[in-house]
Amino acid sequence: MAVPPAAPLALAPLVPAVGFAPELLLRAQDVRVAFFDVDGVLTDGSLYFSAEGETLKRFHTLDGHGLKLLQRAGITPAVVTGRDAPALRLRLAALGVVHARFGTEDKRPAAEEILAELGLGWHQAAAMGDDWPDLPLLRRAALACAPREAHAEVRAVAHHVAAAPAGGGAAREFCDLLLVASGRYADLLAAYGA
């Protein structure tokens, strides 16, 4: 006698577990571009060098998935960094990040070039940085965020300091905040609950 197949389990819908203060969500609701520093934001800030002098970087998959989710929500991730490395370019290409400026210590003009390319203004921008070179972006953006290890001057101007560490989820926390503010977080999450 054949055993009939078991009925599929009825899964309860996923309910978002993240939450942010209303004033942060208001600041972020019109954001269409998110600027990220690399060292100390997308990485833990440590610099590794091979015997040949190549810079090696460690990235976290949580942060990478956050950048992909931003793109799906219509928010452009952009990178403005003071360093350049083949590993960084490879990672950004894998994530589909096309707006990036490398090896620039004066980050404001680089960010403004990206804003012009996108036809956006600072009132539509968010930024995450960890040190003094990031201050010009953080002070102009509608929403400024910092990893918990950021320099004191950066934390002082940030509207939100991440609970997660740099290179270990801080950028994802920033992305989640933007996704919640955009109204897209719940539907993006629901797609993973099927």
C-alpha positions as CSV (number, residue, x, y, z in Angstrom):
1,M,0.0,0.0,0.0
2,A,1.4,3.4,-1.0
3,V,1.8,6.1,1.6
4,P,0.3,9.4,0.5
5,P,2.7,12.3,0.4
6,A,2.7,14.5,3.5
7,A,0.9,17.8,3.3
8,P,3.2,20.7,3.1
9,L,3.7,22.6,6.4
10,A,1.9,25.9,6.5
11,L,4.6,28.5,7.3
12,A,3.8,31.6,9.2
13,P,4.9,34.8,7.4
14,L,8.2,36.2,8.4
15,V,7.8,39.2,10.7
16,P,10.7,41.7,10.6
17,A,12.8,41.5,13.8
18,V,14.7,44.7,13.2
19,G,13.5,48.1,14.3
20,F,14.9,51.7,14.3
21,A,14.0,54.9,16.0
22,P,11.3,56.9,14.1
23,E,13.6,60.0,13.7
24,L,16.2,57.8,11.9
25,L,13.6,56.4,9.6
26,L,12.4,60.0,8.8
27,R,15.9,61.1,8.0
28,A,16.4,58.1,5.7
29,Q,13.1,58.0,3.9
30,D,14.2,59.9,0.8
31,V,17.7,58.3,0.5
32,R,18.5,57.0,-3.0
33,V,22.3,56.6,-2.7
34,A,24.3,55.2,0.2
35,F,28.0,56.0,0.4
36,F,30.4,53.5,2.1
37,D,34.0,53.9,3.1
38,V,35.9,50.6,2.9
39,D,38.6,50.2,5.6
40,G,36.9,50.4,9.0
41,V,33.4,50.1,7.5
42,L,33.2,47.2,4.9
43,T,36.3,45.7,6.6
44,D,37.4,45.7,10.2
45,G,40.1,48.3,9.4
46,S,43.0,45.9,9.6
47,L,45.4,46.0,6.6
48,Y,47.0,42.7,5.5
49,F,49.9,42.7,3.1
50,S,51.2,39.7,1.1
51,A,54.9,39.1,0.7
52,E,54.6,40.7,-2.7
53,G,53.1,43.9,-1.1
54,E,49.5,43.2,-2.3
55,T,46.8,44.5,0.1
56,L,44.5,41.7,1.2
57,K,41.1,42.5,2.6
58,R,38.5,40.5,4.6
59,F,34.8,41.1,3.8
60,H,31.7,39.8,5.6
61,T,28.9,38.2,3.7
62,L,26.2,40.0,5.8
63,D,27.5,43.3,4.5
64,G,27.7,42.1,1.0
65,H,24.2,40.8,1.0
66,G,23.0,44.2,2.4
67,L,24.5,46.0,-0.6
68,K,22.7,43.6,-2.9
69,L,19.4,44.2,-1.1
70,L,19.9,48.0,-1.4
71,Q,20.1,47.6,-5.2
72,R,17.0,45.5,-5.3
73,A,15.2,48.3,-3.3
74,G,16.3,51.0,-5.7
75,I,19.0,52.5,-3.5
76,T,22.4,52.8,-5.1
77,P,25.4,51.7,-3.1
78,A,28.5,53.7,-3.8
79,V,32.0,53.4,-2.5
80,V,34.4,56.3,-1.8
81,T,37.7,55.1,-0.4
82,G,41.2,56.4,0.2
83,R,42.8,53.1,-0.8
84,D,42.7,50.9,-3.9
85,A,43.3,47.1,-4.1
86,P,42.6,44.4,-6.6
87,A,40.7,42.4,-3.8
88,L,38.4,45.4,-3.3
89,R,37.7,45.9,-7.0
90,L,36.9,42.2,-7.3
91,R,34.5,42.2,-4.3
92,L,32.7,45.3,-5.5
93,A,32.3,43.8,-9.0
94,A,30.9,40.6,-7.5
95,L,28.4,42.7,-5.6
96,G,27.4,44.7,-8.7
97,V,28.6,48.0,-7.2
98,V,29.5,50.2,-10.2
99,H,29.7,53.6,-8.5
100,A,33.1,53.7,-6.8
101,R,36.0,56.1,-6.4
102,F,39.4,54.7,-5.3
103,G,42.5,56.2,-3.8
104,T,41.0,59.5,-2.9
105,E,41.7,61.3,0.3
106,D,39.4,64.2,-0.6
107,K,36.2,62.3,-0.6
108,R,33.7,65.1,-1.0
109,P,34.4,65.9,-4.7
110,A,34.4,62.2,-5.4
111,A,31.0,61.7,-3.8
112,E,29.7,64.8,-5.5
113,E,30.7,63.4,-8.9
114,I,28.6,60.3,-8.1
115,L,25.7,62.4,-7.0
116,A,25.9,64.3,-10.3
117,E,26.0,61.1,-12.3
118,L,22.9,59.9,-10.5
119,G,21.1,63.2,-10.7
120,L,20.8,63.3,-6.9
121,G,21.5,65.8,-4.1
122,W,22.9,65.4,-0.6
123,H,19.3,65.4,0.8
124,Q,18.9,62.0,-1.0
125,A,22.2,60.6,0.3
126,A,23.3,58.5,3.3
127,A,26.8,57.8,4.3
128,M,28.8,55.5,6.6
129,G,32.3,56.2,7.6
130,D,34.8,55.7,10.4
131,D,37.4,58.4,10.4
132,W,38.2,62.1,9.7
133,P,38.3,61.8,5.8
134,D,34.7,60.7,5.9
135,L,33.5,63.7,7.8
136,P,32.7,65.9,4.8
137,L,30.3,63.2,3.5
138,L,28.8,62.4,6.9
139,R,28.1,66.1,7.7
140,R,26.3,66.7,4.3
141,A,24.3,63.5,4.0
142,A,20.7,63.3,5.1
143,L,21.6,60.3,7.3
144,A,25.1,59.7,8.7
145,C,26.1,56.4,10.2
146,A,29.3,55.0,11.8
147,P,30.5,51.6,13.0
148,R,30.9,51.3,16.7
149,E,34.7,51.4,16.4
150,A,34.7,54.7,14.5
151,H,36.8,57.6,15.7
152,A,35.1,59.7,18.4
153,E,34.7,62.7,16.1
154,V,32.9,60.6,13.6
155,R,30.6,59.0,16.2
156,A,29.8,62.6,17.4
157,V,28.4,63.6,14.0
158,A,26.7,60.3,13.2
159,H,22.9,60.0,13.5
160,H,23.3,56.3,14.1
161,V,26.2,54.3,15.5
162,A,25.9,50.6,14.6
163,A,25.8,48.0,17.3
164,A,27.5,45.5,15.0
165,P,31.3,45.7,14.4
166,A,33.0,47.2,11.3
167,G,33.6,44.5,8.7
168,G,31.2,42.2,10.6
169,G,27.7,43.5,10.1
170,A,27.9,47.3,10.7
171,A,27.3,48.0,7.0
172,R,24.4,45.5,7.0
173,E,22.8,47.3,9.9
174,F,23.1,50.6,7.9
175,C,21.5,48.8,4.9
176,D,18.7,47.4,7.0
177,L,18.0,50.9,8.3
178,L,17.7,52.2,4.8
179,L,15.6,49.3,3.7
180,V,13.1,49.8,6.6
181,A,13.0,53.5,5.8
182,S,12.3,52.9,2.1
183,G,9.4,50.6,3.0
184,R,11.0,47.7,1.2
185,Y,12.4,45.7,4.1
186,A,9.3,43.5,4.8
187,D,8.6,42.5,1.2
188,L,12.3,41.7,0.6
189,L,12.3,39.6,3.7
190,A,9.1,37.9,2.7
191,A,10.7,36.6,-0.4
192,Y,13.0,34.5,1.7
193,G,10.2,33.0,3.8
194,A,8.6,31.0,0.9
